[in-house]
């Protein structure tokens, strides 16, 4: 699974992934550049399938989106 995102300025970012019950599956600290970035997650890292949500936080910016993981 590839998650693409864009930041106005370079800096630290945090990606968290939760399952439908809200259980935290993954936290990854990222160093992002200004502009377009992407992070790749494997099914093994996530440890779950189905509808998951991910949250990307960088500075004052936070975005939460849904994704579907199929095994």
N, C-alpha and C positions, 0 to 999 in steps of 0.2 A: 504494500500500500504506500503510495506516495502522497504526501501532503505538501501542497505548494502554498506559499504565503509571500507577502510583500511588505517590507518595512521602509519607512521614510528615512530612518537613520540606523547605522550599524549599532549593535549592542547585544546584550544578553537577552535570551528568550527562554521560556519554559513551556514545554508541551506536556500535557497530562491526558491520559486516556482512561475513560470510565466505562463500565458496562451499564446495562439498562437499570440495574439495581443501585447504581451509584458507587459501586466498589472501584477503587483505584487500581488500574491494571498496570500502568506505566507512567513514570515521570522521567522526562529527558531534558537536561539542561543543554541549551544550544547557544552558539555564538553566531549571530546572523550578520550578514552584510546589508548595507543599504541597497534597496531594490529587491529583486526576486530571489527567493530562497526555496529550498525544498528539503524535506526529511523523509527518509524511507523507513518503513516499519515492516517487520516480517510477522507472519502469523505466529511463529514461535515466541516472539517477544511479547505479543499481546496475550497469548494464552486463552483466548476466548473467540467465539464466532458470534455472529448476529449483529444487531444494531448496537453500535458503540458511539459514544460522544468523545470528542477531543476538544481541549481548550488550549489555545495559544495565548500566552501572556508575554508582552514585551513593553517595558516601561509602563505608561498609562493605558496602553492598548490591551484589550482582552476580547477574544472572539471564541465562541463555542459553536461547533458544527457537528452534524451526525455523519456517520459512515457505516457501511455494511461490510462485514468481513465474512467471507464464505470459505469454508474449509473443503 
